Amino acid sequence: MTRPARLAVGVVSAGRVGSVLGAALTRAGHAVTAVSAVSDASVRRAEQLLPDAEILPPDEVARRADLVLLALPDDVLEPMTAGLAGADALRPGQIVVHTSGAHGVGVLRAAAEAGALPLALHPVMTFTGRAEDVERLTTASVGITGTSGDDAAWHVGEALTVEMGAEPVRVPEAARPLYHAALAHGANHLATIVADSVDLLADAGVDHPDRVVAPLLSASLDNSLRHGGRALTGPVARGDTGTVTEHLRVLAERAPDVEPTYAALARRTVARAKLAGLLGDDAAAELENLLDNRS
């Protein structure tokens, strides 16, 4: 894989993602020359992680850069790119990268029309905006999307990813929404479920509920990644309708906001347990009837 030449990098903006990726690119031998930062927190991140970069408005950041890194909220990407192009801040030969998981390169249309090379590089990890994230990036994957049929764009994205120490994963433009939905479903909903579990244990009077549940959840995640549906355990996978009935009752009484989520996930678990061969048709039908017709 050909290594990109040393690039002048401009970061728009110094949020948690942009500052960390800028630092990772610096460590790879590129030079972050300019960064945009408005809030006090983003200015501090820029000073800590990108100390050699000048803080400038976004259009000036882009004008100075060979690689423009747009680490911005999803809804801001397209208008920001159009604004930079309209201000003549983008030019042929530049690489314009965004870090959104939800979008491919379509939102960078204005950059492509200006002659720049558009890329989507989405790091599959959470960010704190601190220096340790640069190390954590080396164990993460990056979802890469380039222009369809342009092998050079894909290769540049892969080379930049490898330089930052991450694992490149190609995600076609049309697959980007499903890719992002999968990641959000797994990571964001997992965080919600964990928080609910901890809160319910606390309501039950359990001391240090986070410490109580951590080994169980860690083992469940590890087993699920290793063994898929065969890792399922618990009352649904066993076809224990009585226990599920009692869970629904106590949740309706003590945590009515959690009960619908429990029921929906139990219904999905029935399907997964059937698919894995853990649950017979009769037991599955009994559970489905309970979950679909609960009062």
C-alpha positions in Angstrom: 0.0 0.0 0.0 1.5 3.4 -1.0 2.0 5.8 1.8 0.6 9.3 1.1 3.2 12.0 1.0 3.6 14.2 4.0 0.4 16.3 4.1 -0.6 19.6 5.6 -3.7 18.8 7.5 -6.5 21.2 8.5 -9.0 20.2 11.1 -12.5 21.5 11.2 -13.2 21.4 14.1 -11.3 20.5 17.3 -14.1 18.4 18.9 -13.3 15.0 20.5 -13.0 13.2 17.1 -11.2 15.9 15.1 -8.5 16.6 17.7 -7.7 13.0 18.2 -7.5 12.1 14.5 -5.4 15.2 14.0 -3.0 14.0 16.7 -3.0 10.5 15.1 -2.1 12.0 11.7 0.6 14.1 13.3 2.1 10.9 14.9 2.0 9.3 11.4 4.2 12.1 10.1 1.8 14.6 8.7 1.5 18.2 9.9 -1.6 19.7 11.3 -1.1 23.3 10.3 -4.5 24.8 11.3 -7.6 24.0 13.2 -10.9 25.7 13.9 -12.0 25.9 17.5 -14.8 28.0 19.0 -15.7 26.8 22.5 -13.4 26.9 25.4 -13.3 23.1 25.5 -12.3 22.8 21.8 -9.6 25.5 22.2 -8.2 23.5 25.2 -8.2 20.3 23.1 -6.5 22.0 20.2 -3.8 23.4 22.5 -3.2 20.0 24.2 -3.4 17.6 21.2 -2.5 19.9 18.3 -0.1 22.4 19.8 1.6 23.3 16.5 -1.7 24.2 14.8 -2.9 27.8 14.4 -6.5 28.4 15.4 -8.3 29.9 12.4 -11.8 30.2 10.9 -12.9 27.1 8.9 -12.3 28.7 5.5 -8.7 29.6 6.4 -8.1 26.2 7.8 -9.2 24.6 4.5 -7.2 27.0 2.3 -3.9 26.0 4.1 -4.6 22.2 3.9 -3.8 19.4 1.6 -6.1 17.2 3.7 -9.2 18.9 5.1 -10.6 16.9 8.0 -14.3 17.7 8.7 -15.1 16.3 12.1 -18.6 17.8 12.4 -22.1 16.8 13.3 -24.0 14.9 10.5 -26.4 17.8 9.6 -23.6 20.3 9.3 -21.4 18.4 6.9 -23.2 19.3 3.6 -23.7 23.0 4.2 -20.2 23.4 5.6 -18.7 21.7 2.5 -20.8 23.9 0.2 -19.8 27.0 2.2 -16.1 26.1 1.9 -16.4 25.5 -1.8 -18.3 28.8 -2.2 -15.6 30.6 -0.4 -13.0 29.1 -2.8 -11.4 27.3 0.1 -11.4 23.9 -1.6 -9.3 23.2 -4.7 -8.2 20.4 -7.1 -5.8 18.0 -5.5 -7.0 18.3 -2.0 -8.3 15.4 0.1 -11.5 16.2 1.9 -12.4 13.8 4.7 -15.4 13.6 7.0 -15.7 11.3 10.0 -19.5 10.7 10.1 -20.7 7.1 10.3 -24.1 8.0 8.8 -22.9 9.4 5.5 -20.8 8.3 2.6 -19.2 10.8 0.2 -22.5 12.2 -1.2 -22.5 15.0 1.4 -19.1 16.1 0.1 -20.5 16.7 -3.4 -19.4 20.3 -3.4 -15.8 19.3 -2.6 -15.8 16.8 -5.5 -17.1 19.5 -7.8 -14.2 21.7 -6.7 -11.8 19.0 -7.8 -11.0 17.6 -4.4 -10.9 13.9 -3.5 -13.8 13.1 -1.2 -13.5 10.4 1.5 -15.6 9.2 4.5 -13.4 7.8 7.3 -15.5 6.7 10.3 -13.6 5.5 13.4 -15.6 2.7 15.1 -15.0 3.8 18.7 -16.1 6.3 21.3 -14.0 9.3 22.0 -13.1 11.2 25.1 -11.0 13.8 23.3 -7.9 13.0 25.4 -4.5 11.7 24.4 -5.3 8.1 25.3 -7.8 8.0 22.4 -4.8 8.1 20.0 -3.7 4.8 21.4 -7.2 3.3 21.5 -7.5 4.1 17.8 -4.9 1.4 17.1 -7.3 -1.3 18.2 -10.3 0.2 16.3 -11.6 -0.2 12.8 -12.4 2.7 10.4 -15.3 2.4 7.9 -14.0 3.8 4.6 -16.2 5.1 1.8 -14.8 6.5 -1.4 -16.3 7.4 -4.8 -17.7 4.4 -6.5 -15.3 3.1 -9.2 -12.4 5.3 -8.0 -9.9 2.8 -6.7 -7.4 5.6 -5.9 -9.8 7.2 -3.4 -10.3 3.8 -1.6 -6.5 3.3 -1.5 -5.9 6.7 -0.1 -8.5 6.1 2.6 -6.9 2.7 3.5 -3.4 4.2 3.6 -4.5 7.0 5.9 -6.3 4.6 8.2 -3.3 2.2 8.4 -1.0 5.2 9.1 -3.2 6.1 12.1 -2.8 2.5 13.3 -6.4 1.4 12.7 -8.0 -1.4 10.6 -9.6 -0.3 7.3 -13.0 -1.6 6.4 -14.6 -0.8 3.1 -18.3 0.3 3.3 -20.0 1.0 -0.1 -22.0 4.3 -0.3 -25.3 2.5 -0.5 -24.5 0.4 2.6 -23.6 3.3 4.8 -27.1 3.8 6.4 -27.4 0.1 7.4 -23.7 0.1 8.6 -24.4 3.0 10.9 -27.7 1.7 12.1 -25.9 -1.6 13.0 -23.3 0.2 15.0 -25.8 2.5 16.8 -28.1 -0.4 17.6 -25.2 -2.4 19.1 -23.3 0.4 21.0 -25.9 3.0 21.9 -28.7 0.6 22.8 -26.2 -1.5 24.8 -25.4 1.5 26.9 -29.1 2.2 27.5 -29.7 -1.5 28.5 -26.7 -1.4 30.9 -27.9 1.8 32.5 -31.4 0.4 32.9 -29.9 -2.8 34.5 -27.8 -0.8 37.0 -30.8 1.4 37.9 -33.1 -1.6 38.5 -30.5 -3.3 40.7 -30.1 0.0 42.7 -33.9 0.1 43.0 -33.8 -3.4 44.3 -31.5 -2.3 47.1 -28.3 -3.9 45.7 -25.1 -2.1 46.8 -22.6 -1.1 44.1 -24.8 -2.4 41.2 -22.2 -1.6 38.6 -19.7 -3.8 40.2 -22.3 -6.6 40.6 -23.3 -6.6 37.0 -20.0 -5.9 35.3 -18.6 -9.5 35.2 -21.9 -10.8 33.9 -22.2 -8.3 31.1 -18.5 -8.6 30.2 -18.9 -12.4 29.9 -22.1 -12.1 27.9 -20.5 -9.7 25.4 -17.5 -11.9 25.0 -19.5 -15.0 24.6 -21.8 -13.4 22.1 -19.0 -12.2 19.9 -17.3 -15.6 20.1 -20.4 -17.9 19.7 -23.2 -15.8 18.3 -26.7 -16.9 19.1 -25.5 -20.1 20.8 -24.3 -17.8 23.7 -27.9 -17.0 24.7 -28.8 -17.9 28.2 -31.6 -16.9 30.6 -35.4 -17.6 30.9 -36.3 -16.8 27.2 -33.6 -19.1 25.8 -34.8 -21.8 28.3 -38.5 -21.3 27.4 -39.3 -20.4 31.1 -42.6 -18.6 30.6 -43.3 -18.4 34.3 -40.1 -16.4 35.0 -40.7 -14.1 32.0 -44.3 -13.5 33.3 -43.0 -12.5 36.7 -40.4 -10.2 35.1 -43.1 -8.4 33.1 -45.3 -8.1 36.2 -42.6 -6.6 38.5 -41.3 -4.3 35.7 -44.8 -3.0 35.0 -45.2 -2.3 38.7 -41.8 -0.9 39.6 -40.3 0.3 36.2 -43.1 0.9 33.7 -40.8 2.8 31.4 -38.5 -0.2 31.1 -41.1 -2.9 30.7 -41.9 -2.2 27.0 -38.1 -2.4 26.2 -37.8 -5.7 28.1 -40.8 -7.1 26.3 -39.5 -6.0 22.8 -36.1 -7.4 23.4 -37.5 -10.6 24.9 -39.6 -11.0 21.7 -36.4 -10.5 19.6 -34.6 -13.0 21.8 -37.2 -15.6 21.1 -36.5 -15.3 17.4 -32.7 -15.5 18.0 -33.1 -18.5 20.3 -35.2 -20.3 17.7 -32.6 -19.6 15.0 -29.8 -20.9 17.2 -31.7 -24.1 17.9 -32.0 -23.4 21.6 -35.8 -23.0 21.7 -38.4 -25.4 20.3 -41.5 -24.3 18.4 -44.0 -24.9 21.2 -42.0 -23.0 23.8 -41.4 -20.2 21.4 -45.1 -19.9 20.5 -46.0 -19.8 24.2 -43.5 -17.0 24.9 -44.6 -15.1 21.8 -48.2 -15.3 22.9 -47.3 -14.0 26.3 -45.2 -11.1 25.0 -47.7 -10.1 22.2 -50.7 -10.2 24.5 -49.5 -8.9 27.8 -51.8 -6.4 29.5 
